[in-house]
Amino acid sequence: MENKLYIMDNLKFLQNYKDQKFDIVYIDPPYNTNNKFKYEDKNKNWYFDIEKRINLLKNIIYSTTPVIVSISEDSLFYMYEILKRKFKYVFEPFVWQTKNCYNQNKISNISAICHEYILIACDKKIKTNEEIYYLNKEYQEEEINKIIELKKKRYNLKIKLKQNLKEYKTVVIDGKEIVIIPETEYIISKEIDINESYKKHLYQKRTVQKGHGSFRYYQTIQRIPNFNKNTLYFIKNVKDKYNLNGKFLLGNNYFQSISNYIKIKIPSFLGYYQPGIKNFQTAKPIKLMERILTAFKQNNQQLLLDLYGGSGNVIIAANNTGFKTISVEKGLINEEFPGKFIIENLQKHKINFKVINDKN
Ligand SMILES: C[S@@+](CC[C@H](N)C(=O)[O-])C[C@H]1O[C@@H](n2cnc3c(N)ncnc32)[C@H](O)[C@@H]1O
């Protein structure tokens, strides 16, 4: 048995497939969001098109085959409705965070959708692994530690002042009190022992840009007599994320405090955030798919059907989890040849597969 990639409309595939039945199915259709993706995501017959495919699918799966379906919030109800009518059991949806679309430090005045759902339907009550619904504590800790390490690497600049801030000269510009720290009086480095650095803070070095809140502070310090781009300025009483109550500016950089809390995004207990892949926003995270597939894998389950191939990430996850996959993808808009994107992604990941075209 080898992985196969059918480059064709999955309706045609479902109408013609007569081979070995599938042990597990993954359906990740266009969600009908009306967004501009590399494929059409607007379809006034969406509901009926999905239903038609599920009807055909039922001929080529077992009663114990879990059908795993990804869906967004806008189409969740409709998908649930279809699955409820076609299968005996629809499990509690699995929710995962697709992107980090809020600022933890601000109460946003807009709301945004940043979660997706995975529904699982089956005709027999199959045994599932609880872990897919709730991350266990050990797993959470492991994930958090990984993120902390990553953040530490990114935000690892530290500032050390030779004396206390109070010891330095100050000026007032635009009503802001600014401490002037000459070049000889500070060290900015990755190497400083964090306990020695000023207020034990770590800093993320950022560039001041026009339109950014910090740009006005940059304009302010430029009006200081003898402004020097190597002098470190500390603007007092400026809101800082973690109690520093001020901001360091050096030339056109400022240092955003991240404190010893280290800004982290704790994974939601329902799922976790992972980006898709470049140029394919709706690609599913490989790790997420591995987790879902592992949770449903039984010893005798081997063959997976992936009805909407997209980037091919699901084939990669299936390969890592010990499945052989038959995937169907009709091709993206403006591709040099149909299936180019998925074929190239699979080759990049060194996945062996056979391509079957509409014509052969
Ligand atoms: C949401 S994306 C799938 C993403 C995929 N699971 C991944 O991880 O990359 C939907 C894909 O289905 C494809 N598609 C849409 N309608 C199709 C059809 N009738 N037959 C086959 N593929 C189709 C689109 O071209 C698009 O690549």
The ligand as a Tripos MOL2 file, in Angstrom:
@<TRIPOS>MOLECULE
LIG
   27    29     1     0     0
SMALL
NO_CHARGES

@<TRIPOS>ATOM
      1 C1         -9.4190   24.0890    3.8810 C.3       1 LIG1
      2 S1         -8.4150   23.6200    2.5750 S.3       1 LIG1
      3 C2         -7.7120   22.1220    3.1450 C.3       1 LIG1
      4 C3         -6.4910   22.3400    3.9440 C.3       1 LIG1
      5 C4         -5.7300   21.0670    4.2950 C.3       1 LIG1
      6 N1         -6.4280   20.2520    5.2400 N.3       1 LIG1
      7 C5         -4.3540   21.4040    4.8320 C.2       1 LIG1
      8 O1         -4.0220   21.0650    5.9630 O.co2     1 LIG1
      9 O2         -3.5990   22.0310    4.1000 O.co2     1 LIG1
     10 C6         -9.5440   23.0880    1.3570 C.3       1 LIG1
     11 C7         -8.8990   22.5090    0.0850 C.3       1 LIG1
     12 O3         -9.8890   21.7780   -0.6200 O.3       1 LIG1
     13 C8         -9.6990   21.9540   -2.0030 C.3       1 LIG1
     14 N2        -11.0050   21.6510   -2.6320 N.ar      1 LIG1
     15 C9        -12.1020   22.4240   -2.6250 C.ar      1 LIG1
     16 N3        -13.1230   21.8050   -3.2490 N.ar      1 LIG1
     17 C10       -12.6460   20.5960   -3.6390 C.ar      1 LIG1
     18 C11       -13.2140   19.5000   -4.3350 C.ar      1 LIG1
     19 N4        -14.4810   19.5220   -4.7370 N.pl3     1 LIG1
     20 N5        -12.4380   18.4260   -4.5620 N.ar      1 LIG1
     21 C12       -11.1470   18.3920   -4.1570 C.ar      1 LIG1
     22 N6        -10.5570   19.4020   -3.4950 N.ar      1 LIG1
     23 C13       -11.2900   20.4950   -3.2390 C.ar      1 LIG1
     24 C14        -9.2460   23.3930   -2.1290 C.3       1 LIG1
     25 O4         -8.5270   23.5740   -3.3230 O.3       1 LIG1
     26 C15        -8.3830   23.5530   -0.8870 C.3       1 LIG1
     27 O5         -7.0400   23.2740   -1.1740 O.3       1 LIG1
@<TRIPOS>BOND
     1     1     2 1
     2     2     3 1
     3     2    10 1
     4     3     4 1
     5     4     5 1
     6     5     6 1
     7     5     7 1
     8     7     8 2
     9     7     9 1
    10    10    11 1
    11    11    12 1
    12    11    26 1
    13    12    13 1
    14    13    14 1
    15    13    24 1
    16    14    15 ar
    17    14    23 ar
    18    15    16 ar
    19    16    17 ar
    20    17    18 ar
    21    17    23 ar
    22    18    19 1
    23    18    20 ar
    24    20    21 ar
    25    21    22 ar
    26    22    23 ar
    27    24    25 1
    28    24    26 1
    29    26    27 1
@<TRIPOS>SUBSTRUCTURE
     1 LIG1         1 GROUP 0 **** ****
